[in-house]
């Protein structure tokens, strides 16, 4: 639900609640109705049903009911209209998220998995986390959470001097246009972790393309590139695990292929045995 819709709903509900409380108290005082009868009368009045089995007989009661009709009916209609709008908005949001997850899947097929292979192969601490990243089809949400916790606590210590920068630069340069197309997608605003990953990866691509060679770079520049590499690596680890969990929940056949292409599994093979 967007912010303006949520605010309108809260305002309508607040006014409607005040009308119900004040109306019940007024009917109980002016019309001597029991609490249940007073509440029943307010509901059938505000909902515009109006059975007529209970009606005000005192002048004060009639004035009170007129005020209830003027304020309560409008608020009730507002709540009903906003509820329908919220349901439609939520349905459209789910459709947008589903499309975004398709984009994330294509990203890992085209770029993400290969970059993970390159970077993880040069991670000096990969053996400390490799076992928790061998995702299985028997995993529960708890196991994904445990793996996510291990990744969060993992120290990414890639050194640009140890990473095949020429190969990585060539690969990302070949897919630079693909990254641009994804970044232009307005649906990215719905995802608070994938967008920073794309931005970090695009920045890394620009940094590498701006250098004619990676040989003989000063230590300060190597340290700068290492920082960019580690930022991308950490974001990739988290997003890859989130995507694997999404596939397991929703698309078992895609999850099966993703397991057989696991960049952290040295025995991974797409061939089913």
C-alpha positions in Angstrom: 0.0 0.0 0.0 1.5 3.4 -1.0 1.9 6.2 1.6 -0.9 8.4 0.4 -3.4 5.5 0.3 -2.3 4.3 3.8 -2.7 7.8 5.2 -6.2 8.2 3.7 -7.2 4.8 5.1 -5.9 5.8 8.6 -7.8 9.1 8.5 -11.1 7.4 7.4 -10.8 4.7 10.0 -10.0 7.2 12.7 -13.1 9.3 11.9 -15.3 6.3 11.5 -14.2 5.0 14.9 -14.9 8.3 16.5 -18.3 8.4 14.9 -19.1 4.9 16.2 -18.0 5.7 19.7 -19.7 9.1 19.9 -22.8 7.7 18.2 -23.1 4.8 20.6 -22.7 7.0 23.6 -25.3 9.5 22.3 -27.9 6.9 21.4 -27.5 5.2 24.8 -28.0 8.6 26.5 -30.7 10.2 24.2 -32.6 7.1 23.1 -32.0 4.9 26.1 -30.8 2.1 23.8 -28.7 -0.9 25.0 -25.1 -0.9 23.8 -25.7 -3.7 21.4 -28.8 -2.0 20.0 -27.0 1.3 19.6 -24.1 -0.4 17.8 -26.5 -2.3 15.6 -28.4 0.8 14.7 -25.2 2.7 13.8 -23.9 -0.2 11.6 -27.2 -0.5 9.6 -27.3 3.3 9.3 -23.7 3.8 8.2 -23.8 0.8 5.8 -27.0 2.4 4.3 -29.0 -0.8 4.9 -31.6 0.9 7.1 -33.9 -1.8 8.2 -36.1 0.7 10.2 -36.7 -1.7 13.1 -34.9 0.8 15.4 -35.2 4.6 14.8 -34.6 7.7 16.9 -37.7 9.2 18.6 -36.2 12.2 20.5 -35.1 15.4 18.8 -31.6 15.0 20.2 -31.4 11.5 18.9 -32.6 12.6 15.4 -30.0 15.3 15.2 -27.3 12.8 16.3 -28.4 10.4 13.6 -28.3 13.1 11.0 -24.7 13.9 12.0 -23.8 10.2 11.9 -25.3 9.9 8.4 -23.4 12.9 7.1 -20.0 11.9 8.6 -20.3 8.1 9.0 -21.6 7.1 5.7 -19.0 9.2 3.9 -16.2 7.6 5.9 -17.6 4.1 5.4 -17.7 4.6 1.7 -14.2 6.0 1.9 -12.9 3.0 3.8 -14.6 0.6 1.4 -13.2 2.4 -1.7 -9.7 2.6 -0.2 -9.8 -1.1 0.8 -10.6 -2.0 -2.8 -7.9 0.3 -4.1 -5.4 -1.2 -1.6 -6.2 -4.7 -2.8 -5.7 -3.7 -6.4 -2.5 -1.9 -5.5 -1.2 -5.0 -3.7 -2.0 -7.2 -6.6 -0.2 -4.9 -9.0 2.8 -4.7 -6.6 3.0 -8.5 -6.5 3.0 -8.5 -10.3 5.8 -6.0 -10.4 7.8 -7.9 -7.9 7.3 -11.1 -9.9 8.6 -9.4 -13.0 11.5 -8.0 -11.0 12.4 -11.5 -9.8 12.4 -12.6 -13.5 14.9 -9.8 -14.2 17.0 -11.0 -11.2 17.0 -14.5 -12.6 18.2 -13.3 -16.0 20.9 -11.2 -14.3 22.3 -14.3 -12.6 22.1 -16.3 -15.8 23.9 -13.7 -17.9 26.2 -12.1 -15.4 25.9 -12.8 -11.7 26.8 -16.5 -11.5 29.9 -16.0 -13.7 31.1 -13.0 -11.6 30.5 -15.0 -8.4 32.7 -17.9 -9.8 35.5 -15.5 -10.6 35.4 -13.6 -7.3 34.8 -16.6 -5.0 37.7 -18.5 -6.6 40.0 -15.7 -5.3 38.3 -15.4 -1.9 41.0 -16.4 0.7 38.2 -17.3 3.2 35.9 -19.2 0.8 36.5 -22.5 2.5 35.0 -21.0 5.6 31.6 -20.4 3.9 31.6 -22.8 1.0 29.8 -25.6 3.0 26.8 -23.3 3.9 26.4 -22.2 0.3 25.9 -25.7 -1.1 22.2 -25.2 -1.3 20.1 -28.4 -1.3 16.5 -29.1 -2.3 15.9 -30.2 1.3 16.7 -26.8 2.8 14.1 -25.0 4.9 13.8 -21.3 5.5 15.8 -21.8 8.7 18.8 -23.1 6.8 18.7 -20.2 4.4 18.6 -17.9 7.4 21.6 -19.6 8.9 23.5 -19.3 5.6 22.6 -15.6 5.4 23.9 -15.1 8.9 27.2 -16.8 7.9 27.5 -14.5 4.8 26.8 -11.4 6.9 29.6 -12.3 9.3 32.0 -13.2 6.5 35.0 -10.9 5.9 35.3 -10.2 2.2 39.1 -9.8 1.6 39.5 -9.9 -2.2 42.8 -8.4 -3.4 42.6 -7.0 -6.9 46.2 -8.1 -7.5 45.0 -11.8 -7.1 41.8 -11.4 -9.2 42.1 -11.9 -13.0 41.1 -8.3 -13.6 41.6 -8.4 -17.4 39.2 -11.4 -17.8 36.7 -9.8 -15.4 36.9 -6.4 -17.2 36.4 -8.0 -20.6 33.4 -10.0 -19.3 31.7 -7.0 -17.7 32.5 -4.8 -20.7 30.8 -7.3 -23.0 27.7 -7.2 -20.7 27.8 -3.4 -19.9 24.8 -2.7 -22.2 22.8 -5.4 -20.5 23.5 -3.8 -17.1 22.4 -0.4 -18.4 19.1 -1.9 -19.7 18.4 -3.4 -16.3 19.2 -0.2 -14.5 16.8 1.7 -16.6 13.9 -0.5 -15.5 11.6 1.6 -13.2 10.6 -1.5 -11.3 14.0 -1.6 -9.6 12.6 0.9 -7.0 10.6 -2.0 -5.5 13.8 -3.9 -4.6 16.0 -2.5 -1.9 19.0 -4.9 -2.3 19.2 -5.7 -6.0 19.5 -2.0 -7.0 22.6 -1.3 -4.9 24.2 -4.5 -6.4 23.6 -3.3 -9.9 25.0 0.2 -9.1 28.1 -1.3 -7.4 28.7 -3.7 -10.3 28.2 -0.9 -12.9 30.6 1.3 -11.0 33.2 -1.5 -10.9 32.8 -1.9 -14.6 33.4 1.8 -15.2 36.4 1.8 -12.9 38.1 -1.1 -14.8 37.3 0.2 -18.2 38.9 3.5 -17.3 42.3 1.8 -16.9 44.3 0.8 -19.9 46.1 -1.9 -17.9 46.0 -3.5 -14.5 49.7 -4.2 -14.5 52.0 -2.0 -12.4 49.2 -0.1 -10.7 50.2 1.7 -7.4 49.2 0.1 -4.1 46.7 2.9 -3.5 44.9 2.2 -6.7 44.9 -1.6 -6.1 43.4 -1.0 -2.7 40.7 1.2 -4.3 39.8 -1.5 -6.8 39.9 -4.1 -4.0 37.3 -2.1 -2.2 35.0 -2.0 -5.2 35.5 -5.7 -5.8 34.6 -6.6 -2.2 31.5 -4.4 -2.3 30.2 -6.2 -5.3 31.2 -9.6 -3.9 29.3 -9.1 -0.6 26.2 -7.8 -2.3 26.3 -10.7 -4.9 26.6 -13.3 -2.1 23.5 -12.0 -0.3 21.4 -11.5 -3.5 22.3 -14.9 -4.8 21.2 -16.6 -1.6 17.9 -14.6 -1.6 17.3 -15.6 -5.2 18.0 -19.3 -4.5 15.4 -19.2 -1.7 12.9 -17.5 -4.0 13.4 -20.2 -6.6 13.0 -23.0 -4.1 9.7 -21.5 -2.9 8.2 -20.8 -6.3 10.0 -22.6 -9.2 11.4 -26.0 -8.3 12.6 -26.7 -11.9 14.5 -23.5 -12.0 15.9 -24.2 -8.6 17.1 -27.6 -9.7 19.1 -26.0 -12.5 20.5 -23.3 -10.2 21.7 -25.9 -7.8 23.5 -27.7 -10.6 25.2 -24.4 -11.6 26.1 -23.5 -8.0 29.2 -21.3 -8.3 30.5 -22.4 -4.9 30.1 -26.2 -5.5 33.3 -27.5 -7.0 31.5 -30.7 -8.0 28.6 -28.9 -9.6 27.5 -30.1 -13.0 24.4 -29.3 -15.1 24.3 -33.0 -16.2 21.7 -34.9 -14.1 23.2 -38.1 -12.8 
